[in-house]
Amino acid sequence: MSERANSAANQGFSALSLRSELLQVLIDLGYSQPTPIQIQAIPAILAGEDIMAGAQTGSGKTAAFALPILHKLILHKLCLQEQSDQKLETQSSADKSAIRALVLTPTRELALQVHGSFVKYAKQTQLKSALVYGGVSIDAQAQILASGVDILVATPGRLLDHLRRGSMSLSLLEFLVFDEADRMLDMGFKDEIDAIVKQLPKTRQTLLFSATFDESLYGLSQSLLRDPKLIEVGERNAAAVEIEQRVYAVDSDRKLALVTHLIESGELQQVLIFSRKKVAADKLAANLCKAGISAQAFHGDLSQGAREKVLQGFKDGEVRVLVATDVAARGIDIIDLNYVVNYELPYKAEDYVHRIGRTGRAGNKGVAITLLCREDEHLLEEVEVVLDKRLPQQWLAGFEPDLTKSVDSPRKGGRNAHKQRAKKRVYSSGKSRR
């Protein structure tokens, strides 16, 4: 850790050499101490390094890249102003209003969250930011871009639409940020990323943030980053330590009764429930409503306006239960959400880490409950390999699984797959000891 980072750990944000405008905003927001990812990332970004950072959602990673980018853009603006005052202008008005920082996110919800953070942190500056994502008018977005912005937060598909229309130029870009890069690859945005990068200047600072690391992500980093600084907060691919993880073994046909019991018992005052499919999310939300529980489904088939309305109702406490799919839930940022439930485990083990990261945010305690039927036990094994941690199964009185039932559980290749998972566990364990 650098000398500046060590100092920040003891003295707070003031030791990170950020501009006074930014420090005042942090004081107003009640931020007193930087988080571990901020302590390591901010000095590296200020020093001009490319970074590849592993950080869980809720760890403060948005501020970790937003604050140093804003700091450097403020200095850039001051330099331009000084040149103007001395009549030494060397840039056109178009250059002055060019996009200097681009943040790519996998989903609209995360884009909204990140843009909101930039607006909040830049409150006492003259820097302008904009947001572009699909599902809303592209013409209205183009008008905003034409007025000139310093920072653009975008989803890959809509950004490409604007580039093809000529709504903007990224020729003077200085900062490129990938937020939740692993999810972008999972969602199949590799081709879009390649097309976007081709239109960017080769001389730039690239920052890659991800909750999980795998081979595809390392491949992406090698093509985009220059001698990056690797920053990891906590164990790789691990869940936040603030999150208690419970696994309740239950028959699949008793899951609805169990989750209803947990909610009606009063323990789950407000909860985010994950379902693998949109149809299943709709069905579960409808069944909970029939039981007298305020619930709403949240997935990609809803219009953008409907999704925003549902999410706001959940944040305001009008909706007690939000039943979401993995993609739709990315970007949900509710600091005091104490519970998430995996109604079904995800097919991709890394998605488990993202799911439970919706709770235990900003240092708060959280509980992640998984309802495990015997058909999905192989998926739990995959999760345990990724976490490098055992998740013991519990039985809840009155909902014990019927062990006399025969279960046809897909074992993903049988004994050979089991051996591969065992080898991966050993390899992962070895890396964690280095």
NUSEBA-469243 format. One line per field, with one value per residue (C-alpha): residue number from 1; residue in three letters; x, y, z. Coordinates in Angstrom, 3 decimals, always signed. Each point is the difference from the previous one (the first is absolute). Layout:
N
num (NUM_...)
residuo (ALA_...)
px (X_...)
py (Y_...)
pz (Z_...)
REM end
This chain:
434
num (1_2_3_4_5_6_7_8_9_10_11_12_13_14_15_16_17_18_19_20_21_22_23_24_25_26_27_28_29_30_31_32_33_34_35_36_37_38_39_40_41_42_43_44_45_46_47_48_49_50_51_52_53_54_55_56_57_58_59_60_61_62_63_64_65_66_67_68_69_70_71_72_73_74_75_76_77_78_79_80_81_82_83_84_85_86_87_88_89_90_91_92_93_94_95_96_97_98_99_100_101_102_103_104_105_106_107_108_109_110_111_112_113_114_115_116_117_118_119_120_121_122_123_124_125_126_127_128_129_130_131_132_133_134_135_136_137_138_139_140_141_142_143_144_145_146_147_148_149_150_151_152_153_154_155_156_157_158_159_160_161_162_163_164_165_166_167_168_169_170_171_172_173_174_175_176_177_178_179_180_181_182_183_184_185_186_187_188_189_190_191_192_193_194_195_196_197_198_199_200_201_202_203_204_205_206_207_208_209_210_211_212_213_214_215_216_217_218_219_220_221_222_223_224_225_226_227_228_229_230_231_232_233_234_235_236_237_238_239_240_241_242_243_244_245_246_247_248_249_250_251_252_253_254_255_256_257_258_259_260_261_262_263_264_265_266_267_268_269_270_271_272_273_274_275_276_277_278_279_280_281_282_283_284_285_286_287_288_289_290_291_292_293_294_295_296_297_298_299_300_301_302_303_304_305_306_307_308_309_310_311_312_313_314_315_316_317_318_319_320_321_322_323_324_325_326_327_328_329_330_331_332_333_334_335_336_337_338_339_340_341_342_343_344_345_346_347_348_349_350_351_352_353_354_355_356_357_358_359_360_361_362_363_364_365_366_367_368_369_370_371_372_373_374_375_376_377_378_379_380_381_382_383_384_385_386_387_388_389_390_391_392_393_394_395_396_397_398_399_400_401_402_403_404_405_406_407_408_409_410_411_412_413_414_415_416_417_418_419_420_421_422_423_424_425_426_427_428_429_430_431_432_433_434)
residuo (MET_SER_GLU_ARG_ALA_ASN_SER_ALA_ALA_ASN_GLN_GLY_PHE_SER_ALA_LEU_SER_LEU_ARG_SER_GLU_LEU_LEU_GLN_VAL_LEU_ILE_ASP_LEU_GLY_TYR_SER_GLN_PRO_THR_PRO_ILE_GLN_ILE_GLN_ALA_ILE_PRO_ALA_ILE_LEU_ALA_GLY_GLU_ASP_ILE_MET_ALA_GLY_ALA_GLN_THR_GLY_SER_GLY_LYS_THR_ALA_ALA_PHE_ALA_LEU_PRO_ILE_LEU_HIS_LYS_LEU_ILE_LEU_HIS_LYS_LEU_CYS_LEU_GLN_GLU_GLN_SER_ASP_GLN_LYS_LEU_GLU_THR_GLN_SER_SER_ALA_ASP_LYS_SER_ALA_ILE_ARG_ALA_LEU_VAL_LEU_THR_PRO_THR_ARG_GLU_LEU_ALA_LEU_GLN_VAL_HIS_GLY_SER_PHE_VAL_LYS_TYR_ALA_LYS_GLN_THR_GLN_LEU_LYS_SER_ALA_LEU_VAL_TYR_GLY_GLY_VAL_SER_ILE_ASP_ALA_GLN_ALA_GLN_ILE_LEU_ALA_SER_GLY_VAL_ASP_ILE_LEU_VAL_ALA_THR_PRO_GLY_ARG_LEU_LEU_ASP_HIS_LEU_ARG_ARG_GLY_SER_MET_SER_LEU_SER_LEU_LEU_GLU_PHE_LEU_VAL_PHE_ASP_GLU_ALA_ASP_ARG_MET_LEU_ASP_MET_GLY_PHE_LYS_ASP_GLU_ILE_ASP_ALA_ILE_VAL_LYS_GLN_LEU_PRO_LYS_THR_ARG_GLN_THR_LEU_LEU_PHE_SER_ALA_THR_PHE_ASP_GLU_SER_LEU_TYR_GLY_LEU_SER_GLN_SER_LEU_LEU_ARG_ASP_PRO_LYS_LEU_ILE_GLU_VAL_GLY_GLU_ARG_ASN_ALA_ALA_ALA_VAL_GLU_ILE_GLU_GLN_ARG_VAL_TYR_ALA_VAL_ASP_SER_ASP_ARG_LYS_LEU_ALA_LEU_VAL_THR_HIS_LEU_ILE_GLU_SER_GLY_GLU_LEU_GLN_GLN_VAL_LEU_ILE_PHE_SER_ARG_LYS_LYS_VAL_ALA_ALA_ASP_LYS_LEU_ALA_ALA_ASN_LEU_CYS_LYS_ALA_GLY_ILE_SER_ALA_GLN_ALA_PHE_HIS_GLY_ASP_LEU_SER_GLN_GLY_ALA_ARG_GLU_LYS_VAL_LEU_GLN_GLY_PHE_LYS_ASP_GLY_GLU_VAL_ARG_VAL_LEU_VAL_ALA_THR_ASP_VAL_ALA_ALA_ARG_GLY_ILE_ASP_ILE_ILE_ASP_LEU_ASN_TYR_VAL_VAL_ASN_TYR_GLU_LEU_PRO_TYR_LYS_ALA_GLU_ASP_TYR_VAL_HIS_ARG_ILE_GLY_ARG_THR_GLY_ARG_ALA_GLY_ASN_LYS_GLY_VAL_ALA_ILE_THR_LEU_LEU_CYS_ARG_GLU_ASP_GLU_HIS_LEU_LEU_GLU_GLU_VAL_GLU_VAL_VAL_LEU_ASP_LYS_ARG_LEU_PRO_GLN_GLN_TRP_LEU_ALA_GLY_PHE_GLU_PRO_ASP_LEU_THR_LYS_SER_VAL_ASP_SER_PRO_ARG_LYS_GLY_GLY_ARG_ASN_ALA_HIS_LYS_GLN_ARG_ALA_LYS_LYS_ARG_VAL_TYR_SER_SER_GLY_LYS_SER_ARG_ARG)
px (+0.000_+1.317_+0.956_-3.053_-2.270_+1.453_-0.584_-3.600_-0.687_+0.909_-1.019_-3.015_-0.748_+2.080_+3.163_-0.895_+0.825_-3.421_-1.241_-1.658_-3.287_-0.180_+1.053_-2.747_-2.623_+1.243_-0.308_-3.534_-0.887_+1.348_+2.880_+2.763_+2.265_+0.820_-0.741_+2.812_-0.616_+0.045_+3.221_+1.766_-1.638_-0.138_+3.790_+0.655_-2.483_+1.341_+3.467_-1.264_+0.152_-2.322_-1.626_-1.748_-1.945_-1.931_-2.634_-3.415_-3.105_-0.597_+3.741_+0.100_+1.488_-1.989_+1.596_+3.343_+0.046_-2.376_+1.906_+3.463_-1.504_-1.864_+3.176_+2.001_-2.778_-0.223_+3.723_-0.495_-2.743_+2.162_+2.827_-2.306_-1.264_+3.550_+0.830_-3.107_+0.884_+3.486_-1.377_+1.996_-2.909_+1.046_-3.290_-3.245_-3.325_-0.871_+3.131_-0.923_-3.387_+1.319_-0.731_+3.030_-1.223_-2.117_-1.451_-1.476_-2.493_-1.871_-3.507_-2.208_-0.487_+3.724_+0.467_-2.607_+1.722_+3.480_-1.194_-1.788_+3.264_+1.892_-2.688_+0.180_+3.788_+0.306_-2.542_+2.501_+1.725_-0.909_+0.400_-2.930_-0.984_-2.513_-1.643_-0.902_-1.743_-2.618_-3.753_-0.392_+0.152_+3.355_-0.760_-0.380_+3.328_+1.640_-1.139_+1.640_+3.217_+0.005_+0.053_+3.351_+0.790_+3.174_-1.050_-2.181_-1.510_-1.366_-1.094_+1.939_-2.872_-1.422_+3.475_+0.682_-3.318_+1.144_+3.439_-1.536_-2.339_+2.865_-1.582_+3.401_+3.721_+2.261_+3.219_+1.146_-0.944_+2.418_-1.687_-1.740_-1.687_-1.526_-2.344_-0.990_+2.037_-0.683_-3.721_+0.558_+1.771_-2.668_-2.657_+1.819_+1.278_+3.496_-0.660_-1.501_+2.986_+2.409_-1.925_-0.005_+3.698_+0.903_-1.358_+1.993_+3.461_+2.716_+1.470_-2.460_-0.339_-2.078_-1.571_-1.637_-2.141_-1.484_-1.475_+1.351_+3.037_+0.177_+1.961_-2.242_+0.456_+3.767_-0.131_-1.914_+2.403_+3.041_-1.431_-1.089_+2.332_+3.611_+2.072_-2.976_+0.211_-1.911_-2.135_-1.891_-2.055_-0.671_+0.272_-0.494_-3.603_-1.025_-3.166_+0.218_+0.829_-3.007_-2.363_-1.284_-0.735_-2.692_-1.063_-3.391_-0.553_-3.612_-2.015_-0.640_-3.773_+0.350_+2.085_-2.983_-1.304_+3.442_+0.682_-3.528_+0.665_+3.291_-1.685_-3.083_+2.125_+1.215_+3.701_+0.009_-1.436_+1.082_+1.676_+1.422_-0.725_+1.892_-1.595_+1.726_-2.747_-2.379_-3.070_+0.941_+0.498_-3.474_-1.547_+1.730_-0.947_-3.623_-0.105_+1.434_-2.607_-2.711_+1.408_-0.483_+3.663_+0.842_+2.215_+1.085_+1.931_+3.018_+1.491_+0.928_-3.460_-1.238_+0.301_+2.641_-2.695_-1.628_+3.329_+0.820_-3.460_+0.294_+3.512_-1.036_-2.927_+2.407_+2.398_-2.897_-1.212_-3.299_+1.094_+1.170_+1.305_+1.793_+0.314_+2.771_+2.028_+3.794_+0.401_-2.771_+1.313_+3.420_+0.258_-2.526_+1.669_-1.912_+2.331_-2.301_-1.243_+0.644_-1.194_+0.274_-1.431_+1.127_-3.292_+2.061_+3.769_+1.411_+1.425_+3.232_+1.681_+1.528_-3.527_-0.505_+2.684_-1.745_-3.406_+0.918_+2.004_-3.325_+0.048_+2.771_+0.774_+2.125_+1.102_-3.538_-0.933_-1.979_-1.461_-0.124_-2.392_+0.050_-2.940_+1.683_-1.858_+1.861_-0.156_+2.260_+2.615_+2.538_-0.435_+0.800_+3.229_+0.935_-0.669_+2.169_+2.864_-0.215_-0.182_+2.569_-2.286_-2.477_-3.618_-1.608_-3.629_-2.567_-3.497_-2.777_-2.580_-3.148_+1.718_+2.414_+0.713_-1.451_+3.096_-2.053_-0.708_+2.100_+1.678_+1.391_+2.708_+1.999_+3.605_+1.613_+2.023_-0.153_+3.181_+2.376_-1.618_+0.187_+3.742_+0.451_-1.799_+2.216_+3.129_-1.270_-0.580_+3.586_+1.384_-2.107_+1.120_+3.617_-0.357_-1.598_+3.049_+2.486)
py (+0.000_+3.475_+2.636_+2.041_-3.021_-0.727_+3.596_-0.147_-3.038_+2.089_+3.539_-0.450_+1.497_+3.116_-2.111_-1.052_+3.447_+0.497_+3.451_+2.062_+0.088_-3.778_-0.200_+2.447_-2.108_-3.093_+1.852_+1.090_-3.599_-1.199_-2.005_+0.019_-2.928_-1.477_-3.672_-2.482_+0.121_+3.810_+0.066_-2.118_+1.143_+3.787_+0.558_-2.390_+1.794_+3.416_-1.288_-0.849_-3.785_-2.444_-2.222_-3.335_-0.015_-2.752_+1.445_-1.095_+2.051_+2.312_+0.403_+3.624_-0.783_+2.693_+2.723_-1.782_+0.918_+2.985_+2.177_-0.178_+0.429_+3.109_+1.278_-0.304_+1.491_+3.012_+0.581_-0.311_+2.641_+2.327_-0.397_+0.927_+3.008_+1.162_-0.294_+2.000_+2.729_+0.265_-0.147_-3.172_-2.107_-2.958_-1.910_+0.612_+0.399_-3.519_-1.328_+1.781_-1.732_-3.431_-3.101_-0.676_-2.936_-2.989_-2.480_-3.181_-2.014_-3.210_+1.153_+3.071_-0.210_+0.046_+2.826_+2.058_-0.692_+0.889_+3.162_+1.048_-0.376_+2.183_+2.690_-0.144_+0.164_+2.735_+2.234_+2.788_-0.170_+1.156_-3.471_-1.388_-3.639_-1.850_-3.402_-2.126_-3.372_-1.843_+0.009_+3.795_+2.643_+0.049_+3.444_+1.575_-1.517_+1.322_+3.537_-0.224_-1.313_+2.823_+2.551_-1.390_-2.295_-0.910_-3.408_-2.582_-3.035_-2.508_-3.523_-1.514_-0.492_+3.510_+1.541_-1.757_+1.315_+3.565_-0.564_-1.341_+2.995_+2.403_+1.403_+0.267_-0.398_-1.844_+1.072_+2.054_-2.538_-0.176_-2.506_-3.280_-1.859_-3.468_-0.399_-3.610_-1.184_-3.657_+0.561_+1.753_-3.088_-2.300_+1.976_-0.388_+3.558_-1.011_+0.955_+3.346_+0.709_-0.768_+2.306_+2.832_-0.311_+0.291_+3.563_+1.055_+1.591_-2.500_+2.393_-0.094_-1.237_-3.169_-1.167_-3.409_-0.919_-3.447_-2.006_-3.261_-0.971_-2.780_-0.849_+2.027_+3.078_-0.402_-0.304_+3.270_+1.742_-1.040_+1.629_+3.228_+0.800_+1.198_-1.563_+0.221_+0.218_-2.951_+0.979_-2.597_+0.713_-3.188_-3.480_-0.417_-0.852_+0.083_+1.314_+2.989_-0.997_+1.974_-2.470_-3.012_-2.842_-2.565_-3.001_-1.558_-3.455_-0.290_-1.903_+2.037_-0.180_+1.456_+3.047_+2.339_-1.057_+0.458_+3.454_+1.076_-1.266_+1.915_+3.216_-0.382_-0.907_+3.596_-0.694_+1.182_+3.506_+0.733_-2.459_-0.377_-3.469_-1.369_-2.204_-1.512_+0.781_+2.881_-2.256_-1.497_+3.498_+1.042_-3.163_+0.314_+3.680_-0.834_-2.852_+2.224_+2.646_-2.671_-0.695_+3.669_+0.989_+3.110_-1.326_+1.061_-1.737_+1.825_-1.133_+1.026_-0.469_+3.026_+3.379_+2.365_+2.171_-2.990_-1.221_+3.404_+0.196_-3.477_+0.669_+3.324_-1.698_-2.537_+2.717_+1.945_-3.082_-0.208_-3.337_-2.515_-2.683_+0.506_-3.152_+0.602_-1.730_+0.260_+2.533_+2.309_+0.053_+1.356_+3.593_-0.302_+2.035_+0.058_+0.536_-1.409_-3.085_-2.705_-3.138_-1.666_-3.413_-2.379_-1.665_-1.954_-0.083_+1.555_-2.250_+2.024_-0.156_+3.486_+1.420_-1.155_+2.461_+2.815_-0.947_-0.015_+3.195_+1.849_-0.238_+0.746_+3.238_+2.877_-2.018_-0.907_-3.514_-2.167_-3.475_-2.093_-2.957_-2.775_-2.386_-3.171_-2.901_-3.252_+0.548_+3.035_-1.456_-0.106_+3.777_+0.484_-1.954_+2.415_+2.964_-1.535_-0.403_+3.660_+1.143_-2.592_-0.485_-2.582_+1.101_-2.483_-0.912_+0.595_-1.389_+2.272_-1.583_-0.842_+0.237_-2.929_-1.572_-3.429_-2.150_-2.979_+1.728_-1.019_+2.959_+0.210_+2.604_+1.105_-0.428_+1.961_-2.874_-2.376_-1.288_+1.776_+3.374_-0.736_-0.649_+3.256_+1.910_-1.655_+0.956_+3.558_+0.146_-1.115_+2.472_+2.844_-0.831_+0.045_+3.449_+1.406_-1.035_+1.781)
pz (+0.000_-0.905_+2.549_-1.016_+0.441_+3.439_+0.986_-1.254_+2.141_+3.053_-0.971_-2.302_-3.413_+0.617_-0.273_-3.558_-1.443_-1.566_-0.996_+2.718_-1.955_+0.203_+3.638_+0.965_-1.759_+1.832_+3.302_-0.908_-0.853_+3.334_-1.479_+2.610_-0.860_-3.419_-0.543_-0.758_-3.756_+0.085_+2.021_-2.624_-3.238_+0.384_+0.309_-2.903_-2.257_+0.990_-0.935_-3.485_+0.326_-1.728_+2.600_+0.198_+3.232_+1.707_+2.293_+1.174_-0.608_+2.930_+0.602_-1.151_-3.399_-1.834_+2.099_-0.432_-3.690_-0.089_+2.481_-1.624_-3.478_+1.151_+1.655_-3.221_-2.132_+2.324_-0.513_-3.765_+0.073_+2.074_-2.489_-2.882_+1.929_+0.650_-3.700_-0.829_+2.494_-1.489_-3.561_-0.595_-1.187_-2.098_+0.021_-1.844_+1.786_-1.170_+1.701_+3.217_+0.131_-1.027_+2.043_+2.196_+2.087_-1.022_+2.480_-1.469_+2.053_-0.853_+0.963_+0.031_+3.752_+0.681_-2.506_+1.853_+3.310_-1.268_-1.725_+3.182_+1.895_-2.483_+0.245_+3.786_+0.225_-2.669_+1.725_+0.710_-3.381_-3.493_-1.459_-1.956_-0.289_-2.147_-0.046_-3.023_+0.054_-2.005_+0.454_-0.175_-2.747_-1.771_-1.475_+3.443_+1.009_-3.178_+0.848_+3.414_-1.542_-2.548_+2.827_+1.154_+2.923_+1.854_+1.322_-1.712_+1.715_-2.494_-0.757_-2.927_-2.446_+0.217_-0.072_-3.302_-1.344_+0.726_-1.489_-3.205_-0.178_+0.563_+3.164_+1.644_-0.397_+2.398_-1.703_+3.008_+2.646_+2.936_+2.341_-0.797_+2.862_-0.082_+2.978_+0.731_-2.967_+0.763_-0.421_-3.330_-1.301_+1.457_-1.864_-3.306_-0.460_-1.160_-3.647_+1.025_+2.250_-2.846_-2.356_+2.545_+0.836_-3.692_+0.079_+3.059_+0.106_+0.838_+2.553_+2.871_+3.565_+0.304_+3.249_+0.313_+3.005_+0.564_+2.849_-1.418_-2.083_-2.580_-3.154_-2.327_+2.158_+0.024_-3.781_-0.232_+2.360_-2.029_-3.113_+1.714_+2.897_+0.006_+2.780_+2.382_+3.754_+1.468_+2.974_+1.997_+3.093_+1.933_-1.471_-3.724_-1.022_+3.671_+1.562_+2.312_+3.568_+1.238_-1.677_+1.935_-2.423_+0.820_-2.065_+0.787_-1.505_-1.177_-2.584_-3.139_+0.471_+3.514_-0.907_-0.300_+3.401_+1.558_-1.425_+0.979_+3.525_+0.218_-1.096_+2.197_+3.033_-0.025_-0.442_-3.610_+0.227_-3.555_-2.315_-3.490_-1.409_-2.988_-2.612_-3.026_-2.517_-0.690_-0.100_+3.361_+1.455_-1.168_+1.435_+3.378_+0.351_-0.851_+2.533_+2.736_-0.780_+0.345_+3.468_+0.893_-0.397_-2.018_-2.794_-3.479_-2.762_-1.424_-3.305_-3.513_-1.514_+1.950_-1.694_+1.325_+1.558_+1.680_+1.352_+1.462_+1.603_+1.532_+1.284_+1.521_+1.725_+1.473_+1.168_+1.559_+1.857_-1.876_-1.455_+2.588_-2.343_-3.308_-2.115_-2.517_-2.668_+0.077_-2.803_+1.205_+3.565_-0.959_+1.088_+2.823_+2.723_+3.288_+2.931_+2.692_-1.861_+2.585_-1.778_-3.378_-0.825_-2.724_-0.856_-2.502_-0.297_-3.173_-2.703_+0.036_+3.393_-0.287_-0.181_+3.586_+1.108_-1.857_+1.376_+3.659_-0.517_-0.065_+3.805_+2.497_-1.833_+1.277_+3.029_+1.109_+1.083_-2.386_-0.269_-3.174_+0.125_-2.595_-0.385_-1.213_-1.531_-0.639_-3.761_+0.411_+2.338_-2.843_-0.385_+3.680_-0.537_-2.788_+2.292_+2.721_-2.472_-1.019_+3.631_+1.118_+2.963_+1.232_+0.402_+2.418_-0.618_+2.728_+0.507_+1.165_+2.290_-1.917_-3.382_+0.153_-3.407_-0.765_-0.420_-1.169_-3.313_-2.964_-1.648_-3.516_+0.581_-3.069_+1.080_-2.819_-1.381_+2.951_+1.637_-2.357_+0.683_+3.706_-0.341_-1.886_+2.728_+2.608_-1.962_-0.309_+3.751_+0.664_-2.552_+1.395_+3.520_-1.112_-1.553_+3.130_+2.061_-2.238)
REM end
